[in-house]
């Protein structure tokens, strides 16, 4: 696999961080056994992704992974919980130094764009990471930060009263929550919003267009954030331009996937780099988070979250492709994918894409969506139509029936439901 390194990282800081991890954790002592830390560089991490790396499942082994100063309660630290995408939620320790680093990660854009904002945050507080990352990452700017009760997303009258009361000029939340707010908030509130910070889920150009059309005076910061590393990267989206992702305080290794049909997608490996003298709650080197970077001309133009990809035998269906297609139709406002993975009881993987329309059902929309998916993703077409190894079903239903009998959580709009796990 070919690869590249991104991020503006000082080599001395990288070596310091590695030395401290080697000294204080069993996990990294084993991983760095064959590495000369004095010669460690970003490019040596690129060439060592098969030896020096960590996966989400490794985070459960806190006895080996947590540094001694965390395990022995030698410094103050908090503990965040991940969302549980890999099964059970993982516990991630963070220190005062980690919080300083969150501010460094956001500083390049927070000072310029957040200054003077009144932010309405639709994030959950501890043990969730999003609230911690926001209130720490944005604290270098002079802003007013309101934590909106997450249940207000289901209480329209209370939400509107709150937003008018605080006179919000910016909003922060998960991608799907912001999208839903763009469709439901009154025009006067939407017109007052100048800054939108969103993340946690894949944001496509079509989805961004809908949000910016409905918040006509706003710009979007699409943040690639995660509990383990913080505010890893970001891109700016306006009505006139979309910048590539910038990674200001993390080391990113990208390795091209082995799938011939997906050469533009690269696996993401994250390394957390601290300044000399700082202590992190979770050392990370080549963290194989599972997310994919879409790379064009050596620049990351989008990031596909790991929970947003399903497998149809030898093909992968990425949710960004489905989003781009569905949102071409003004009358389609929602969709879900119900996925039956390969199992002894299910010899063919099956994906049912259920799209929701308002008004009259668009004539022939199911066939059109299928053909557009095949046009964008030839491996899916091959597995479904020629190899007959998988099934793809498109259903168009009234919008209110799209999520009928499917589990939901406040603040999150889940797109993929896996039979046997989610339903």
Helices and strands as residue ranges (DSSP letters): E 3-6, H 11-24, H 26-31, G 37-39, H 42-46, E 54-55, G 56-60, H 62-65, H 68-71, E 78-81, E 91-94, H 96-113, E 118-122, H 129-137, E 144-147, G 150-154, H 156-166, E 170-174, H 175-184, H 187-192, E 195-199, H 205-214, E 219-226, E 230-237, E 250-256, G 260-262, E 265-272, E 287-296, E 299-304, G 306-308, E 309-312, E 315-318, H 319-326, E 332-340, E 349-357, H 365-376, H 378-381, I 382-386, E 390-398, G 399-401, E 416-418
